[in-house]
Amino acid sequence: MNPAQRALWYIESHLAEPMTLDEIAAMSGVSRFHIVRAFAAATGYPVMRYARARRLTEAARSLAKGAPDILSIALEADYGSHEAFTRAFRDQFGTTPEAVRAAKCTGHLKLQEPILMDSTMSDNLKAPRFETAKAFLVAGPAERISCDNGAAIPGLWQRFHQEVADIPARIGKLAYGVCCNGDDAGNLDYIAGVEVADFSGLPRRFGRIRIPEQRYAVFTHSEHISSIRRTVSAIWNQWLPASGLNAADAPNFERYDETFDPVTGNGGLEIWLPVRE
């Protein structure tokens, strides 16, 4: 099993027990940093949000079957009180546990079914090359992204193409899609940008980041841009666990050269993953 599959197995087999991100990572054989990104790449969901959604789904099914004690259902779902459970339930489904029990059905709810994700990874990932890149600066349109709203990224690139002429001190013709400042919930900052000489004249509306000197595993994604998640999933869930290396807690990025066509999405790109021994 790869890390995301191990995490799915652990979550599904421990829904009625307390679980933490550290425990899921340990059972998956990787770090917290790794499992957050591997799970998101493979499934499109933050790992702990998926666990909560699965518990609340099973709670909803129990309530629809007439479970008499809501507090017991709350405790089984790892909520310490009726009130905390009700808040989470309403956030997830837009209704209350009492209403679902009274309705005796879940047909009107958007339930989270178990994920089967064996087919989501690319099966033709080529071995990477390794490069050590010097530190450089990137600036461009930026947005806070979660792994389940990745649809916002194409819109960010549209802004990039409209505003790139306004980015001062540009160096070269390459474009970068930088992922940085990730958290345990699967959120990260994404900057669609270019290399710049400095930030001194950069308008405030643009994001900016200094990417440190770092060793990278560099992967080629030659297919259409729409299938990039399959390649990313294969990197985190297949190649990295087998490589004997660890992902460095540093920005990773996509690098686009002149062969990439932003109109058609064809032409390919490179994915630069920071690694350490």
Stockholm file with secondary structure:
# STOCKHOLM 1.0

chainA/1-277         MNPAQRALWYIESHLAEPMTLDEIAAMSGVSRFHIVRAFAAATGYPVMRYARARRLTEAARSLAKGAPDILSIALEADYGSHEAFTRAFRDQFGTTPEAVRAAKCTGHLKLQEPILMDSTMSDNLKAPRFETAKAFLVAGPAERISCDNGAAIPGLWQRFHQEVADIPARIGKLAYGVCCNGDDAGNLDYIAGVEVADFSGLPRRFGRIRIPEQRYAVFTHSEHISSIRRTVSAIWNQWLPASGLNAADAPNFERYDETFDPVTGNGGLEIWLPVRE
#=GR chainA/1-277 SS CCHHHHHHHHHHHTTTSCCCHHHHHHHHTSCHHHHHHHHHHHHSSCHHHHHHHHHHHHHHHHHHTTCSCHHHHHHHTTCSSHHHHHHHHHHHHSSCHHHHHHHTCCTTSCCCCCCCCGGGSCSCCCCCEEEEECCEEEEECEEEEETTCTTHHHHHHHHHHHHGGGCCSEEEEEEEEEEESCCTTSEEEEEEEEEESCSTTCCTTSEEEEECSEEEEEEEECSCGGGHHHHHHHIIIIIHHHHTCEECSSCEEEEECTTCCTTTSCSCEEEEEEEEC
#=GC SS_cons         CCHHHHHHHHHHHTTTSCCCHHHHHHHHTSCHHHHHHHHHHHHSSCHHHHHHHHHHHHHHHHHHTTCSCHHHHHHHTTCSSHHHHHHHHHHHHSSCHHHHHHHTCCTTSCCCCCCCCGGGSCSCCCCCEEEEECCEEEEECEEEEETTCTTHHHHHHHHHHHHGGGCCSEEEEEEEEEEESCCTTSEEEEEEEEEESCSTTCCTTSEEEEECSEEEEEEEECSCGGGHHHHHHHIIIIIHHHHTCEECSSCEEEEECTTCCTTTSCSCEEEEEEEEC
//
